[in-house]
Amino acid sequence: MRNAAQEIAVIPATRPADGFTLVELMVTLSVMAVLASIALPSFQGTIRLNRVSTENNEFIAALNLARSEAIKARSISEMCASADGVTCGTDWSLGWMVWSDLNRDGDVDAPAEVVRFERGNPQVTVVANIPGIAPGTSAVRYNGRGQPVLPGGTVFPANVVTMHPLACASGADHLRDIQVARTGQIRTVSGVCP
């Protein structure tokens, strides 16, 4: 049998409570705040680049669709700047639409079929520079052979559409030039913001 002295010796010692002290918590939060302030600017650059890449991919998909529609219908197909998906405009940053010009009058009307409309990202600037036409031109046309053409039907040498984020820091690799060759082939060239 155990006696009372042995019973008292068996009581375990109290141990400290689990968890963080207030000082440890404050130090951890301070370190996290410093790391977040360092990471945030580079994360914003990544977000801007992702926006431009997404717009670039959407624009190329629409150009390829316009070319494909022209070849399929053996007629004129056009991709134009559009804010509403019903009429052509002049500001590519607001959006664009692809349509088939079945009666070849250059207007979106009853016989014309709107194939696709894409609203632009308000955080990305899109500017078209088409040789032979004033800057800010609102349309890229393809003939039935899939070649980019001017309104009179002349094949133009190259088309350049430039995209960059609204907040484009000088020297940042966020600029994209979409180039359309005489054959209708499309490529993207990366550049730096001015």
mmCIF file of the C-alpha atoms, coordinates in Angstrom:
data_MODEL
# 
_entry.id   MODEL 
# 
loop_
_atom_site.group_PDB 
_atom_site.id 
_atom_site.type_symbol 
_atom_site.label_atom_id 
_atom_site.label_alt_id 
_atom_site.label_comp_id 
_atom_site.label_asym_id 
_atom_site.label_entity_id 
_atom_site.label_seq_id 
_atom_site.pdbx_PDB_ins_code 
_atom_site.Cartn_x 
_atom_site.Cartn_y 
_atom_site.Cartn_z 
_atom_site.occupancy 
_atom_site.B_iso_or_equiv 
_atom_site.pdbx_formal_charge 
_atom_site.auth_seq_id 
_atom_site.auth_comp_id 
_atom_site.auth_asym_id 
_atom_site.auth_atom_id 
_atom_site.pdbx_PDB_model_num 
ATOM 1   C CA . MET A 1 1   ? 0.000   0.000  0.000    1.00 0.00 ? 1   MET A CA 1 
ATOM 2   C CA . ARG A 1 2   ? 0.988   3.532  -0.604   1.00 0.00 ? 2   ARG A CA 1 
ATOM 3   C CA . ASN A 1 3   ? 1.153   6.047  2.118    1.00 0.00 ? 3   ASN A CA 1 
ATOM 4   C CA . ALA A 1 4   ? 0.122   9.720  2.054    1.00 0.00 ? 4   ALA A CA 1 
ATOM 5   C CA . ALA A 1 5   ? 3.681   10.946 1.358    1.00 0.00 ? 5   ALA A CA 1 
ATOM 6   C CA . GLN A 1 6   ? 3.836   8.857  -1.775   1.00 0.00 ? 6   GLN A CA 1 
ATOM 7   C CA . GLU A 1 7   ? 0.441   10.158 -2.928   1.00 0.00 ? 7   GLU A CA 1 
ATOM 8   C CA . ILE A 1 8   ? 1.606   13.779 -2.710   1.00 0.00 ? 8   ILE A CA 1 
ATOM 9   C CA . ALA A 1 9   ? 4.748   13.099 -4.733   1.00 0.00 ? 9   ALA A CA 1 
ATOM 10  C CA . VAL A 1 10  ? 2.707   11.739 -7.623   1.00 0.00 ? 10  VAL A CA 1 
ATOM 11  C CA . ILE A 1 11  ? 0.956   15.070 -8.389   1.00 0.00 ? 11  ILE A CA 1 
ATOM 12  C CA . PRO A 1 12  ? 2.420   16.307 -11.698  1.00 0.00 ? 12  PRO A CA 1 
ATOM 13  C CA . ALA A 1 13  ? 4.027   19.727 -11.934  1.00 0.00 ? 13  ALA A CA 1 
ATOM 14  C CA . THR A 1 14  ? 2.040   22.349 -13.833  1.00 0.00 ? 14  THR A CA 1 
ATOM 15  C CA . ARG A 1 15  ? 3.351   23.126 -17.288  1.00 0.00 ? 15  ARG A CA 1 
ATOM 16  C CA . PRO A 1 16  ? 3.165   26.422 -19.130  1.00 0.00 ? 16  PRO A CA 1 
ATOM 17  C CA . ALA A 1 17  ? 0.085   27.116 -21.283  1.00 0.00 ? 17  ALA A CA 1 
ATOM 18  C CA . ASP A 1 18  ? 0.249   26.352 -25.019  1.00 0.00 ? 18  ASP A CA 1 
ATOM 19  C CA . GLY A 1 19  ? 0.128   29.225 -27.564  1.00 0.00 ? 19  GLY A CA 1 
ATOM 20  C CA . PHE A 1 20  ? 1.932   32.412 -28.457  1.00 0.00 ? 20  PHE A CA 1 
ATOM 21  C CA . THR A 1 21  ? 2.765   35.278 -26.223  1.00 0.00 ? 21  THR A CA 1 
ATOM 22  C CA . LEU A 1 22  ? 1.711   38.759 -27.236  1.00 0.00 ? 22  LEU A CA 1 
ATOM 23  C CA . VAL A 1 23  ? 5.333   39.672 -28.029  1.00 0.00 ? 23  VAL A CA 1 
ATOM 24  C CA . GLU A 1 24  ? 5.775   36.645 -30.317  1.00 0.00 ? 24  GLU A CA 1 
ATOM 25  C CA . LEU A 1 25  ? 2.543   37.472 -32.113  1.00 0.00 ? 25  LEU A CA 1 
ATOM 26  C CA . MET A 1 26  ? 3.573   41.121 -32.667  1.00 0.00 ? 26  MET A CA 1 
ATOM 27  C CA . VAL A 1 27  ? 7.001   40.108 -34.018  1.00 0.00 ? 27  VAL A CA 1 
ATOM 28  C CA . THR A 1 28  ? 5.396   37.604 -36.417  1.00 0.00 ? 28  THR A CA 1 
ATOM 29  C CA . LEU A 1 29  ? 2.892   40.176 -37.689  1.00 0.00 ? 29  LEU A CA 1 
ATOM 30  C CA . SER A 1 30  ? 5.670   42.747 -38.181  1.00 0.00 ? 30  SER A CA 1 
ATOM 31  C CA . VAL A 1 31  ? 7.752   40.311 -40.240  1.00 0.00 ? 31  VAL A CA 1 
ATOM 32  C CA . MET A 1 32  ? 4.699   39.414 -42.350  1.00 0.00 ? 32  MET A CA 1 
ATOM 33  C CA . ALA A 1 33  ? 3.942   43.107 -42.979  1.00 0.00 ? 33  ALA A CA 1 
ATOM 34  C CA . VAL A 1 34  ? 7.506   43.753 -44.177  1.00 0.00 ? 34  VAL A CA 1 
ATOM 35  C CA . LEU A 1 35  ? 7.424   40.725 -46.505  1.00 0.00 ? 35  LEU A CA 1 
ATOM 36  C CA . ALA A 1 36  ? 4.016   41.737 -47.904  1.00 0.00 ? 36  ALA A CA 1 
ATOM 37  C CA . SER A 1 37  ? 5.211   45.281 -48.615  1.00 0.00 ? 37  SER A CA 1 
ATOM 38  C CA . ILE A 1 38  ? 8.172   43.875 -50.548  1.00 0.00 ? 38  ILE A CA 1 
ATOM 39  C CA . ALA A 1 39  ? 6.084   41.343 -52.525  1.00 0.00 ? 39  ALA A CA 1 
ATOM 40  C CA . LEU A 1 40  ? 3.131   43.596 -53.404  1.00 0.00 ? 40  LEU A CA 1 
ATOM 41  C CA . PRO A 1 41  ? 4.795   45.687 -56.167  1.00 0.00 ? 41  PRO A CA 1 
ATOM 42  C CA . SER A 1 42  ? 6.068   42.617 -58.015  1.00 0.00 ? 42  SER A CA 1 
ATOM 43  C CA . PHE A 1 43  ? 2.668   40.973 -57.656  1.00 0.00 ? 43  PHE A CA 1 
ATOM 44  C CA . GLN A 1 44  ? 1.010   44.031 -59.224  1.00 0.00 ? 44  GLN A CA 1 
ATOM 45  C CA . GLY A 1 45  ? 3.421   43.755 -62.158  1.00 0.00 ? 45  GLY A CA 1 
ATOM 46  C CA . THR A 1 46  ? 2.433   40.114 -62.558  1.00 0.00 ? 46  THR A CA 1 
ATOM 47  C CA . ILE A 1 47  ? -1.249  41.066 -62.557  1.00 0.00 ? 47  ILE A CA 1 
ATOM 48  C CA . ARG A 1 48  ? -0.649  43.733 -65.241  1.00 0.00 ? 48  ARG A CA 1 
ATOM 49  C CA . LEU A 1 49  ? 1.298   41.286 -67.408  1.00 0.00 ? 49  LEU A CA 1 
ATOM 50  C CA . ASN A 1 50  ? -1.451  38.681 -67.002  1.00 0.00 ? 50  ASN A CA 1 
ATOM 51  C CA . ARG A 1 51  ? -4.096  41.214 -68.101  1.00 0.00 ? 51  ARG A CA 1 
ATOM 52  C CA . VAL A 1 52  ? -2.120  42.060 -71.249  1.00 0.00 ? 52  VAL A CA 1 
ATOM 53  C CA . SER A 1 53  ? -1.474  38.377 -72.010  1.00 0.00 ? 53  SER A CA 1 
ATOM 54  C CA . THR A 1 54  ? -5.168  37.575 -71.651  1.00 0.00 ? 54  THR A CA 1 
ATOM 55  C CA . GLU A 1 55  ? -6.197  40.465 -73.938  1.00 0.00 ? 55  GLU A CA 1 
ATOM 56  C CA . ASN A 1 56  ? -3.484  39.448 -76.405  1.00 0.00 ? 56  ASN A CA 1 
ATOM 57  C CA . ASN A 1 57  ? -4.764  35.862 -76.544  1.00 0.00 ? 57  ASN A CA 1 
ATOM 58  C CA . GLU A 1 58  ? -8.400  36.975 -76.916  1.00 0.00 ? 58  GLU A CA 1 
ATOM 59  C CA . PHE A 1 59  ? -7.461  39.388 -79.705  1.00 0.00 ? 59  PHE A CA 1 
ATOM 60  C CA . ILE A 1 60  ? -5.474  36.746 -81.605  1.00 0.00 ? 60  ILE A CA 1 
ATOM 61  C CA . ALA A 1 61  ? -8.342  34.265 -81.244  1.00 0.00 ? 61  ALA A CA 1 
ATOM 62  C CA . ALA A 1 62  ? -10.732 36.854 -82.720  1.00 0.00 ? 62  ALA A CA 1 
ATOM 63  C CA . LEU A 1 63  ? -8.341  37.615 -85.609  1.00 0.00 ? 63  LEU A CA 1 
ATOM 64  C CA . ASN A 1 64  ? -8.025  33.908 -86.372  1.00 0.00 ? 64  ASN A CA 1 
ATOM 65  C CA . LEU A 1 65  ? -11.805 33.557 -86.241  1.00 0.00 ? 65  LEU A CA 1 
ATOM 66  C CA . ALA A 1 66  ? -12.268 36.474 -88.670  1.00 0.00 ? 66  ALA A CA 1 
ATOM 67  C CA . ARG A 1 67  ? -9.745  34.931 -91.057  1.00 0.00 ? 67  ARG A CA 1 
ATOM 68  C CA . SER A 1 68  ? -11.385 31.519 -90.764  1.00 0.00 ? 68  SER A CA 1 
ATOM 69  C CA . GLU A 1 69  ? -14.849 32.976 -91.425  1.00 0.00 ? 69  GLU A CA 1 
ATOM 70  C CA . ALA A 1 70  ? -13.573 34.777 -94.538  1.00 0.00 ? 70  ALA A CA 1 
ATOM 71  C CA . ILE A 1 71  ? -12.020 31.596 -95.920  1.00 0.00 ? 71  ILE A CA 1 
ATOM 72  C CA . LYS A 1 72  ? -15.070 29.499 -95.045  1.00 0.00 ? 72  LYS A CA 1 
ATOM 73  C CA . ALA A 1 73  ? -17.560 31.927 -96.673  1.00 0.00 ? 73  ALA A CA 1 
ATOM 74  C CA . ARG A 1 74  ? -15.158 32.941 -99.478  1.00 0.00 ? 74  ARG A CA 1 
ATOM 75  C CA . SER A 1 75  ? -16.169 36.481 -98.705  1.00 0.00 ? 75  SER A CA 1 
ATOM 76  C CA . ILE A 1 76  ? -15.069 39.482 -96.680  1.00 0.00 ? 76  ILE A CA 1 
ATOM 77  C CA . SER A 1 77  ? -14.913 39.030 -92.931  1.00 0.00 ? 77  SER A CA 1 
ATOM 78  C CA . GLU A 1 78  ? -14.014 41.847 -90.625  1.00 0.00 ? 78  GLU A CA 1 
ATOM 79  C CA . MET A 1 79  ? -12.886 42.416 -87.090  1.00 0.00 ? 79  MET A CA 1 
ATOM 80  C CA . CYS A 1 80  ? -13.651 45.913 -85.897  1.00 0.00 ? 80  CYS A CA 1 
ATOM 81  C CA . ALA A 1 81  ? -13.434 47.933 -82.718  1.00 0.00 ? 81  ALA A CA 1 
ATOM 82  C CA . SER A 1 82  ? -16.803 47.819 -80.979  1.00 0.00 ? 82  SER A CA 1 
ATOM 83  C CA . ALA A 1 83  ? -18.106 48.835 -77.581  1.00 0.00 ? 83  ALA A CA 1 
ATOM 84  C CA . ASP A 1 84  ? -21.518 47.177 -77.961  1.00 0.00 ? 84  ASP A CA 1 
ATOM 85  C CA . GLY A 1 85  ? -21.160 44.229 -80.351  1.00 0.00 ? 85  GLY A CA 1 
ATOM 86  C CA . VAL A 1 86  ? -23.667 45.794 -82.766  1.00 0.00 ? 86  VAL A CA 1 
ATOM 87  C CA . THR A 1 87  ? -21.805 48.661 -84.447  1.00 0.00 ? 87  THR A CA 1 
ATOM 88  C CA . CYS A 1 88  ? -18.170 49.305 -85.283  1.00 0.00 ? 88  CYS A CA 1 
ATOM 89  C CA . GLY A 1 89  ? -16.384 52.047 -83.371  1.00 0.00 ? 89  GLY A CA 1 
ATOM 90  C CA . THR A 1 90  ? -12.871 53.463 -83.217  1.00 0.00 ? 90  THR A CA 1 
ATOM 91  C CA . ASP A 1 91  ? -11.580 52.522 -79.751  1.00 0.00 ? 91  ASP A CA 1 
ATOM 92  C CA . TRP A 1 92  ? -10.133 49.000 -79.655  1.00 0.00 ? 92  TRP A CA 1 
ATOM 93  C CA . SER A 1 93  ? -9.679  49.260 -75.887  1.00 0.00 ? 93  SER A CA 1 
ATOM 94  C CA . LEU A 1 94  ? -13.479 49.096 -75.420  1.00 0.00 ? 94  LEU A CA 1 
ATOM 95  C CA . GLY A 1 95  ? -13.795 45.795 -77.265  1.00 0.00 ? 95  GLY A CA 1 
ATOM 96  C CA . TRP A 1 96  ? -14.090 44.240 -80.710  1.00 0.00 ? 96  TRP A CA 1 
ATOM 97  C CA . MET A 1 97  ? -16.392 42.098 -82.795  1.00 0.00 ? 97  MET A CA 1 
ATOM 98  C CA . VAL A 1 98  ? -15.984 39.699 -85.705  1.00 0.00 ? 98  VAL A CA 1 
ATOM 99  C CA . TRP A 1 99  ? -18.573 39.785 -88.464  1.00 0.00 ? 99  TRP A CA 1 
ATOM 100 C CA . SER A 1 100 ? -19.032 38.514 -92.015  1.00 0.00 ? 100 SER A CA 1 
ATOM 101 C CA . ASP A 1 101 ? -19.717 41.120 -94.691  1.00 0.00 ? 101 ASP A CA 1 
ATOM 102 C CA . LEU A 1 102 ? -21.773 38.922 -96.986  1.00 0.00 ? 102 LEU A CA 1 
ATOM 103 C CA . ASN A 1 103 ? -22.931 41.759 -99.269  1.00 0.00 ? 103 ASN A CA 1 
ATOM 104 C CA . ARG A 1 104 ? -19.464 43.387 -99.246  1.00 0.00 ? 104 ARG A CA 1 
ATOM 105 C CA . ASP A 1 105 ? -20.729 46.885 -98.459  1.00 0.00 ? 105 ASP A CA 1 
ATOM 106 C CA . GLY A 1 106 ? -18.481 47.390 -95.425  1.00 0.00 ? 106 GLY A CA 1 
ATOM 107 C CA . ASP A 1 107 ? -21.422 47.951 -93.063  1.00 0.00 ? 107 ASP A CA 1 
ATOM 108 C CA . VAL A 1 108 ? -22.782 45.775 -90.302  1.00 0.00 ? 108 VAL A CA 1 
ATOM 109 C CA . ASP A 1 109 ? -26.346 45.339 -91.535  1.00 0.00 ? 109 ASP A CA 1 
ATOM 110 C CA . ALA A 1 110 ? -29.054 42.679 -91.826  1.00 0.00 ? 110 ALA A CA 1 
ATOM 111 C CA . PRO A 1 111 ? -27.126 40.224 -94.028  1.00 0.00 ? 111 PRO A CA 1 
ATOM 112 C CA . ALA A 1 112 ? -23.976 40.651 -92.008  1.00 0.00 ? 112 ALA A CA 1 
ATOM 113 C CA . GLU A 1 113 ? -23.549 38.111 -89.256  1.00 0.00 ? 113 GLU A CA 1 
ATOM 114 C CA . VAL A 1 114 ? -21.913 39.065 -85.991  1.00 0.00 ? 114 VAL A CA 1 
ATOM 115 C CA . VAL A 1 115 ? -19.885 35.989 -85.129  1.00 0.00 ? 115 VAL A CA 1 
ATOM 116 C CA . ARG A 1 116 ? -18.214 37.068 -81.898  1.00 0.00 ? 116 ARG A CA 1 
ATOM 117 C CA . PHE A 1 117 ? -18.062 40.052 -79.572  1.00 0.00 ? 117 PHE A CA 1 
ATOM 118 C CA . GLU A 1 118 ? -15.415 40.538 -76.898  1.00 0.00 ? 118 GLU A CA 1 
ATOM 119 C CA . ARG A 1 119 ? -15.542 43.361 -74.381  1.00 0.00 ? 119 ARG A CA 1 
ATOM 120 C CA . GLY A 1 120 ? -12.153 44.983 -73.748  1.00 0.00 ? 120 GLY A CA 1 
ATOM 121 C CA . ASN A 1 121 ? -10.409 45.100 -70.396  1.00 0.00 ? 121 ASN A CA 1 
ATOM 122 C CA . PRO A 1 122 ? -10.551 48.673 -69.042  1.00 0.00 ? 122 PRO A CA 1 
ATOM 123 C CA . GLN A 1 123 ? -7.071  48.191 -67.564  1.00 0.00 ? 123 GLN A CA 1 
ATOM 124 C CA . VAL A 1 124 ? -5.459  47.526 -70.978  1.00 0.00 ? 124 VAL A CA 1 
ATOM 125 C CA . THR A 1 125 ? -4.839  50.009 -73.810  1.00 0.00 ? 125 THR A CA 1 
ATOM 126 C CA . VAL A 1 126 ? -5.232  48.644 -77.362  1.00 0.00 ? 126 VAL A CA 1 
ATOM 127 C CA . VAL A 1 127 ? -4.151  50.707 -80.398  1.00 0.00 ? 127 VAL A CA 1 
ATOM 128 C CA . ALA A 1 128 ? -4.245  49.551 -84.043  1.00 0.00 ? 128 ALA A CA 1 
ATOM 129 C CA . ASN A 1 129 ? -1.730  50.881 -86.575  1.00 0.00 ? 129 ASN A CA 1 
ATOM 130 C CA . ILE A 1 130 ? -2.635  49.718 -90.050  1.00 0.00 ? 130 ILE A CA 1 
ATOM 131 C CA . PRO A 1 131 ? -0.364  50.853 -92.909  1.00 0.00 ? 131 PRO A CA 1 
ATOM 132 C CA . GLY A 1 132 ? -2.148  52.981 -95.474  1.00 0.00 ? 132 GLY A CA 1 
ATOM 133 C CA . ILE A 1 133 ? -4.889  53.948 -93.039  1.00 0.00 ? 133 ILE A CA 1 
ATOM 134 C CA . ALA A 1 134 ? -4.852  56.580 -90.320  1.00 0.00 ? 134 ALA A CA 1 
ATOM 135 C CA . PRO A 1 135 ? -3.836  55.469 -86.807  1.00 0.00 ? 135 PRO A CA 1 
ATOM 136 C CA . GLY A 1 136 ? -6.778  54.395 -84.697  1.00 0.00 ? 136 GLY A CA 1 
ATOM 137 C CA . THR A 1 137 ? -8.430  52.629 -87.633  1.00 0.00 ? 137 THR A CA 1 
ATOM 138 C CA . SER A 1 138 ? -11.342 50.571 -86.517  1.00 0.00 ? 138 SER A CA 1 
ATOM 139 C CA . ALA A 1 139 ? -11.193 47.413 -88.655  1.00 0.00 ? 139 ALA A CA 1 
ATOM 140 C CA . VAL A 1 140 ? -9.072  44.539 -89.914  1.00 0.00 ? 140 VAL A CA 1 
ATOM 141 C CA . ARG A 1 141 ? -10.599 42.957 -93.021  1.00 0.00 ? 141 ARG A CA 1 
ATOM 142 C CA . TYR A 1 142 ? -9.831  39.563 -94.549  1.00 0.00 ? 142 TYR A CA 1 
ATOM 143 C CA . ASN A 1 143 ? -10.629 38.493 -98.110  1.00 0.00 ? 143 ASN A CA 1 
ATOM 144 C CA . GLY A 1 144 ? -11.847 35.031 -99.110  1.00 0.00 ? 144 GLY A CA 1 
ATOM 145 C CA . ARG A 1 145 ? -8.245  33.773 -99.290  1.00 0.00 ? 145 ARG A CA 1 
ATOM 146 C CA . GLY A 1 146 ? -7.556  34.794 -95.680  1.00 0.00 ? 146 GLY A CA 1 
ATOM 147 C CA . GLN A 1 147 ? -5.370  37.778 -96.548  1.00 0.00 ? 147 GLN A CA 1 
ATOM 148 C CA . PRO A 1 148 ? -5.708  41.059 -94.646  1.00 0.00 ? 148 PRO A CA 1 
ATOM 149 C CA . VAL A 1 149 ? -6.977  43.717 -97.054  1.00 0.00 ? 149 VAL A CA 1 
ATOM 150 C CA . LEU A 1 150 ? -7.641  47.448 -97.162  1.00 0.00 ? 150 LEU A CA 1 
ATOM 151 C CA . PRO A 1 151 ? -11.223 48.584 -97.869  1.00 0.00 ? 151 PRO A CA 1 
ATOM 152 C CA . GLY A 1 152 ? -10.448 48.757 -101.617 1.00 0.00 ? 152 GLY A CA 1 
ATOM 153 C CA . GLY A 1 153 ? -9.287  45.131 -101.623 1.00 0.00 ? 153 GLY A CA 1 
ATOM 154 C CA . THR A 1 154 ? -5.528  45.793 -101.690 1.00 0.00 ? 154 THR A CA 1 
ATOM 155 C CA . VAL A 1 155 ? -3.541  43.394 -99.509  1.00 0.00 ? 155 VAL A CA 1 
ATOM 156 C CA . PHE A 1 156 ? -1.648  45.409 -96.932  1.00 0.00 ? 156 PHE A CA 1 
ATOM 157 C CA . PRO A 1 157 ? 1.903   44.532 -95.913  1.00 0.00 ? 157 PRO A CA 1 
ATOM 158 C CA . ALA A 1 158 ? 1.566   44.284 -92.156  1.00 0.00 ? 158 ALA A CA 1 
ATOM 159 C CA . ASN A 1 159 ? -0.782  45.131 -89.365  1.00 0.00 ? 159 ASN A CA 1 
ATOM 160 C CA . VAL A 1 160 ? 0.383   46.020 -85.907  1.00 0.00 ? 160 VAL A CA 1 
ATOM 161 C CA . VAL A 1 161 ? -1.838  46.188 -82.860  1.00 0.00 ? 161 VAL A CA 1 
ATOM 162 C CA . THR A 1 162 ? -0.129  47.374 -79.693  1.00 0.00 ? 162 THR A CA 1 
ATOM 163 C CA . MET A 1 163 ? -1.334  46.449 -76.208  1.00 0.00 ? 163 MET A CA 1 
ATOM 164 C CA . HIS A 1 164 ? -0.094  47.544 -72.810  1.00 0.00 ? 164 HIS A CA 1 
ATOM 165 C CA . PRO A 1 165 ? -1.539  48.068 -69.330  1.00 0.00 ? 165 PRO A CA 1 
ATOM 166 C CA . LEU A 1 166 ? -2.801  51.535 -68.427  1.00 0.00 ? 166 LEU A CA 1 
ATOM 167 C CA . ALA A 1 167 ? -0.146  51.729 -65.724  1.00 0.00 ? 167 ALA A CA 1 
ATOM 168 C CA . CYS A 1 168 ? 2.856   50.682 -67.810  1.00 0.00 ? 168 CYS A CA 1 
ATOM 169 C CA . ALA A 1 169 ? 6.080   51.482 -65.973  1.00 0.00 ? 169 ALA A CA 1 
ATOM 170 C CA . SER A 1 170 ? 8.901   52.633 -68.235  1.00 0.00 ? 170 SER A CA 1 
ATOM 171 C CA . GLY A 1 171 ? 11.110  49.674 -69.120  1.00 0.00 ? 171 GLY A CA 1 
ATOM 172 C CA . ALA A 1 172 ? 8.604   47.036 -67.942  1.00 0.00 ? 172 ALA A CA 1 
ATOM 173 C CA . ASP A 1 173 ? 8.206   44.058 -70.292  1.00 0.00 ? 173 ASP A CA 1 
ATOM 174 C CA . HIS A 1 174 ? 4.422   44.473 -70.551  1.00 0.00 ? 174 HIS A CA 1 
ATOM 175 C CA . LEU A 1 175 ? 4.013   45.735 -74.132  1.00 0.00 ? 175 LEU A CA 1 
ATOM 176 C CA . ARG A 1 176 ? 2.743   43.360 -76.838  1.00 0.00 ? 176 ARG A CA 1 
ATOM 177 C CA . ASP A 1 177 ? 2.682   43.982 -80.595  1.00 0.00 ? 177 ASP A CA 1 
ATOM 178 C CA . ILE A 1 178 ? 0.391   41.723 -82.612  1.00 0.00 ? 178 ILE A CA 1 
ATOM 179 C CA . GLN A 1 179 ? 1.594   41.531 -86.204  1.00 0.00 ? 179 GLN A CA 1 
ATOM 180 C CA . VAL A 1 180 ? -0.496  40.228 -89.088  1.00 0.00 ? 180 VAL A CA 1 
ATOM 181 C CA . ALA A 1 181 ? 1.521   39.234 -92.156  1.00 0.00 ? 181 ALA A CA 1 
ATOM 182 C CA . ARG A 1 182 ? 0.346   39.549 -95.779  1.00 0.00 ? 182 ARG A CA 1 
ATOM 183 C CA . THR A 1 183 ? -0.551  35.870 -95.679  1.00 0.00 ? 183 THR A CA 1 
ATOM 184 C CA . GLY A 1 184 ? -2.780  36.388 -92.644  1.00 0.00 ? 184 GLY A CA 1 
ATOM 185 C CA . GLN A 1 185 ? -0.446  34.635 -90.226  1.00 0.00 ? 185 GLN A CA 1 
ATOM 186 C CA . ILE A 1 186 ? -0.309  36.233 -86.780  1.00 0.00 ? 186 ILE A CA 1 
ATOM 187 C CA . ARG A 1 187 ? 2.545   36.577 -84.327  1.00 0.00 ? 187 ARG A CA 1 
ATOM 188 C CA . THR A 1 188 ? 3.117   38.436 -81.082  1.00 0.00 ? 188 THR A CA 1 
ATOM 189 C CA . VAL A 1 189 ? 6.274   40.373 -80.282  1.00 0.00 ? 189 VAL A CA 1 
ATOM 190 C CA . SER A 1 190 ? 7.062   41.378 -76.699  1.00 0.00 ? 190 SER A CA 1 
ATOM 191 C CA . GLY A 1 191 ? 8.358   44.843 -75.984  1.00 0.00 ? 191 GLY A CA 1 
ATOM 192 C CA . VAL A 1 192 ? 9.049   47.238 -73.150  1.00 0.00 ? 192 VAL A CA 1 
ATOM 193 C CA . CYS A 1 193 ? 6.863   50.119 -72.094  1.00 0.00 ? 193 CYS A CA 1 
ATOM 194 C CA . PRO A 1 194 ? 8.137   53.529 -73.235  1.00 0.00 ? 194 PRO A CA 1 
# 
